[in-house]
């Protein structure tokens, strides 16, 4: 990797670290995006068990991204300085990786919003179906009771 240095040894490691971390972050975001797309398919096809597996896989990647974010934080705080010291090719590569990560994350968030809306709609449909079923059962019970005629009490009204 070529790093422009204003002083001997300045920031070479920081530049290498940043590109490595950004590359890793981008790879994880790609994996997350694939799983998000699979999630959408599973929601649409009502495959709950497989969906739970995919959600578990997504959580593992999110956890890894969280740890990676902690490692990136010092570089982000000094980003202007680090970016200015990167050689042109490395700077462009860093910019491309950042753009790709942002695009993946934006797509994942938008997809997750759509998935949440689809799940909420299905939940409402299920609640309506359950309420209709309850009403039907209550009507069936009331009808059955009316077919039996008046209820005769078997209580004896005598003093013992």
C-alpha positions in Angstrom: 0.0 0.0 0.0 1.3 3.4 -0.8 0.9 6.0 1.9 2.0 9.6 1.5 3.9 10.7 4.6 4.5 14.2 5.8 7.0 12.9 8.4 9.0 9.6 8.3 6.8 6.7 9.3 3.7 8.9 9.8 0.5 7.0 9.6 1.6 4.1 7.4 0.1 1.7 9.9 -3.1 3.8 10.3 -3.7 3.8 6.5 -3.1 0.0 6.3 -5.4 -0.5 9.3 -8.1 1.7 7.8 -8.2 -0.1 4.5 -8.1 -3.5 6.1 -11.0 -2.6 8.5 -13.0 -1.0 5.6 -12.5 -4.1 3.5 -13.6 -6.3 6.3 -16.6 -4.1 7.0 -17.6 -4.1 3.4 -17.4 -7.9 3.2 -19.6 -8.2 6.3 -22.1 -5.8 4.8 -22.2 -7.9 1.6 -23.0 -11.0 3.7 -25.6 -9.1 5.7 -27.2 -7.8 2.4 -27.4 -11.4 1.1 -29.1 -12.5 4.3 -31.5 -9.6 4.3 -32.5 -10.5 0.7 -33.0 -14.1 1.8 -35.0 -12.9 4.8 -37.4 -11.1 2.5 -38.0 -14.2 0.5 -38.6 -16.3 3.6 -41.1 -13.8 5.0 -42.9 -13.7 1.7 -43.1 -17.5 1.6 -44.0 -18.0 5.3 -41.0 -20.1 6.1 -40.7 -19.2 9.8 -38.2 -21.8 10.9 -35.7 -20.9 8.2 -36.4 -17.2 8.8 -35.3 -17.7 12.5 -32.1 -19.3 11.3 -31.4 -16.4 8.9 -32.1 -13.9 11.7 -29.6 -15.7 13.9 -27.0 -15.5 11.2 -27.7 -11.8 10.7 -27.3 -11.2 14.4 -23.9 -12.9 14.3 -22.8 -10.6 11.5 -24.2 -7.5 13.3 -22.2 -8.5 16.4 -19.0 -8.8 14.3 -19.8 -5.4 12.7 -20.2 -3.9 16.2 -16.8 -5.1 17.2 -15.3 -3.9 14.0 -16.9 -0.5 14.6 -15.2 -0.3 17.9 -11.8 -0.9 16.2 -12.7 1.8 13.5 -13.7 4.5 16.0 -10.2 5.9 16.6 -9.7 6.1 12.8 -13.0 7.8 12.3 -12.2 10.4 14.9 -9.0 11.2 12.9 -10.5 10.5 9.5 -9.6 13.9 7.8 -6.0 13.5 8.9 -5.8 9.8 7.9 -7.5 10.4 4.6 -5.2 13.3 3.7 -2.2 11.1 4.2 -3.3 8.2 2.0 -1.8 7.9 -1.4 -4.2 8.7 -4.2 -5.0 5.1 -5.1 -5.5 4.1 -1.4 -7.7 7.2 -0.8 -9.9 6.3 -3.8 -10.1 2.7 -2.5 -11.1 3.9 1.0 -13.8 6.2 -0.6 -15.1 3.4 -2.7 -15.3 1.0 0.3 -17.1 3.7 2.4 -19.6 4.3 -0.4 -20.2 0.6 -0.8 -20.7 0.1 3.0 -23.2 3.0 3.1 -25.1 1.7 0.0 -25.4 -1.8 1.6 -26.5 -0.4 4.9 -29.1 1.9 3.3 -30.5 -1.0 1.2 -30.6 -3.3 4.2 -32.4 -0.7 6.3 -35.0 0.0 3.5 -35.5 -3.7 3.1 -36.0 -4.2 6.8 -38.6 -1.4 6.9 -40.5 -3.2 4.1 -40.2 -6.5 5.9 -41.5 -5.0 9.1 -44.5 -3.6 7.3 -45.2 -6.9 5.7 -45.0 -8.7 9.0 -47.2 -6.1 10.7 -49.8 -6.5 7.9 -49.7 -10.3 8.3 -50.1 -9.9 12.1 -53.2 -7.8 11.6 -54.6 -10.3 9.2 -54.0 -13.1 11.7 -55.6 -11.2 14.5 -58.7 -10.6 12.3 -58.8 -14.3 11.4 -58.6 -15.2 15.1 -61.4 -12.7 16.0 -63.6 -14.1 13.2 -63.0 -17.6 14.4 -63.9 -16.6 18.0 -67.1 -14.9 16.7 -68.0 -18.0 14.7 -67.5 -20.3 17.7 -69.6 -18.1 19.9 -72.4 -18.1 17.3 -72.1 -21.9 17.1 -72.3 -22.3 20.9 -75.3 -19.9 21.0 -77.0 -21.8 18.2 -76.4 -25.2 19.8 -77.8 -23.8 23.1 -81.0 -22.6 21.4 -81.5 -26.0 19.7 -81.6 -27.7 23.0 -84.6 -25.6 24.1 -85.0 -24.0 27.5 -82.7 -25.1 30.2 -84.4 -26.9 33.1 -82.9 -26.4 36.5 -82.1 -29.5 38.4 -81.9 -27.6 41.7 -84.4 -28.8 44.3 -86.1 -26.0 46.2 -87.0 -27.9 49.3 -85.6 -27.4 52.8 -83.5 -30.1 54.0 
